[in-house]
Amino acid sequence: MNRSNDIENRDAQRDIGAELLMAVDEMLGNTPVRTHSITQTDVALARQKSELSQRQFAFTLGVSVRTLEMLGTRCM
């Protein structure tokens, strides 16, 4: 079965009207249903404390900006 058929089968079982009404009720209730928290990595915190730009911080560490970005995502 291909991806398109999977999506069609899933959508055929959904009640979009009910989902929309539930979403409106959630918005009007002003209560968060889903929350997300974002935490800073150790690398991001160190760079913030150093008050260096991302490029300057990468240069100081002797790595590329891309490597610095990868370090930041791996520490999460």
Phi, psi and omega in degrees: 000136182269171184300320181298317178294323178300316181293317179298317179296318178296313182293330180295335182268356184270148172251090186300320179301314179295321178296319179294317178297320178296320179295320178295317178300319179295319180293317181290331178288344178055033176241130182293130178265321177237136176234151178230137176241137180245124179248146178278143177280166177300323180296314180296319179296319179296318180294321178297317180294327181283345181057035177255153174290167179299319179296315180295318180296317178298317179299317180299321179280347181078030178233167176282162177299321180298318177297319178299318178299318179294322177299320181296323182279332180285336183278354184285000000 
